[in-house]
Amino acid sequence: MKDRLKQNLDSIKEKKMQEDDLDWVWINTGGEGKGKSAFSIALADYLDPDFSTDQIVFSGEEFISKAQELEDYRPIILDEGIEDLYSRNAMTKKNKNLVQFLRQCRALHKFIIIYIPNITELDKSIRTSRANTVSRCVSQGWAWIYRDGQIQNIEEDRNGSISWPEPVLKSGWQNPESSMPELWKDYKEKKR
């Protein structure tokens, strides 16, 4: 990971989360094969030297359970979270429970990473009110990063094209197969 991103992550964890007594919601988006999984795991691994694939979940129910179980300030990843966080027009009771939990879980002090292919399919209240950071994986190893005030400006037009503001940061990360081979192998097995 690039130094400027590491400095931002350190500031988030030490100042924003611990001193200000908050959680942090990071939405990671991008097309298939652009590196969402790799970047999400790289973020979590940097923030938590003891990060393991036990902190990666695949459903809203698993997310709620794991978020309540983990110690404060630990990262948790909701893998392909779109299925349980669809926009309101498709909400089931399961979706509503997860959205409600995300609105109320600030006191759990977690670094929440949700990755999804298309950010505009994410429930708007989560995207605009709960997300502190959005990253858009543009290619393997590269992400453009957007912060609070910019997130509301991410829009989809009638043709399905998304307009993105200028990112506050462009950062890269190393290939997880070489930079964290055991963690990546465990993730691939868990995902299967």
N, C-alpha and C positions, 0 to 999 in steps of 0.2 A: 504494500500500500504506500502511496505517496505521503511524504512528510506532512503536507498541509492537511490532508484528510486525517492523519493520525492526531495532529494537534486539535482539530475540530472534535474528534471523538473523545479525546482526553478532556477537553473543556466541557463537552456535554455530560460526560460521566461525573466529573469532579465538581463542576459548578452548577450546571443546570439541574442535574438529578439529585446529587447529594446535598448541596448547600440550599437549593431552592425546594428540596423535598418533592420532586416530581418524577414521573416516568417519562419515557421518550418513545414515540411511535415513528418508525422509519418505514416508508413504503418503497419497495424496490420493484420497478416495472421494466418491461422490455420484451421484445419479440422472442420467439422460440430460438434457442441456441445463442442468445446474446450474453449469457453469463449471470442471470439472476441468482441462481443457486450458488454459484461460486462466490459472487460478491456478497451475498447475504451471509454465507459461512465465513468468509474472510472478515467481515465486520464483527460478527459474533466472536470469532476466535481472537481477534485483536482486543476486544473489550473484556474478555474473560479467559485467562490462561487455562482455566479448567473446563472450558467449553467442550461439550460432547454432543453426540447426535441425539442423546436423550432430551436435549433442549430444542429439538426440531419436531414439530407436530404437523399433522396432516388434516385435522378437522377442528371445527370450533369447539366441540366437546373436549377433545384432547388439549386444546389451547387453554381453555378455562381451568381445567384440572391442573395442568403443568404450571400455569402462571400463579396459581394459589400455592403450589408446592415449593417452587424455587425461592431461594433467598433473595433479599433485596438487591437491586442493581445488576442482576444477572440477565443476560440476553435470552430471549426465546424467539424462535422463528416459526411462523405459520407458513408452511410450504404451499404454494399455489392457493393462497387464501381466498381467492375469488369465489370458490364454490360456496363458502359459508358467509361471504360478505357482498353478495350481489346487491345491485342498486335496489332501492325500495320497491320498485314495481314488480319485483320477483321475489319478495321476501316471504319466507316460510317462518314458522315458529322458531325453528333452529337458527335461522338467520337473525331474527329479532333478538333472540337470547344472546348471541355473540356480539351484536352491535351494542346492545344494552350493557353487556359486561365491559366492552371496550370503553364505553363512556364513563363507567364507574370505577375502573381499575387503577386509577392514578395512584391511589394509596398503596398499591402493591410494589411500586418503584421498580418496574422492569424496563429493560431496553427491548421493546417489541419490534421485531422485523417481520413485515408481511410482504411476501412477494407474489406478484400477479402479472399476467401478460399485458392487460390493458387497464390503465388506471381509471379510465372513465366508466368502467363497469363496476368499480368499487362504490359501495354505499357513499353517497355524497357527504353525509354528516361525518363519516370517518375520514374521508379525504380532506375535507375543508376545516373541520373542527378539531380532530384528534391528531392528524399527521403533523409532526414537527419538521420532518425532512422527507423529501421524495428524491429518489435517484432513478435515473433512466439509463439502463445498460444499453449502450449503443453498439457495442461489439465485445467479443470476448476480451476481458481485461480492461475495459474502459467504461466509465459511467459519468454522466453529467448529473450534478447535484443541485437541488433547489430547496430553499428554506421557506419558513412560515409564510411571509407575505406574498411569495410567488406562487404558492400552491393553488390559491384561488383563481389564478390566471391560466391554469392548465385547462383547456377547453377542447371539446370535440365538435367539429362542424357537422353539417347535414350529410356530408359525404363520408363521415367516419374518420377524417383526418384530425389529428390532435395538434393544436398549436401550443408550443412550449416557449416560455420566456427564456431570456438569456440565463444560463446556469451561474450560480455563485462560485462553483468549483467544478473542475474537470479532473477526475482522478483515475488512476489505474491500479490494478492489483495483479499479483502473480498467479499463474496457472495453479489451481489447487492440487492437481495431480503431482506437481513437483514441490510446491511450498508447504503442503500439509497432506502428504500422501495417505497416512493412516486415517485421518479424519474424513478425507474425501472418499476413501474406500468404504468406511463405515456408513457414510451418507448414501452412497450408491446402493449398498446392500439394503439399507433401511427403506429407501425409496422403492426398491423392487417389491 
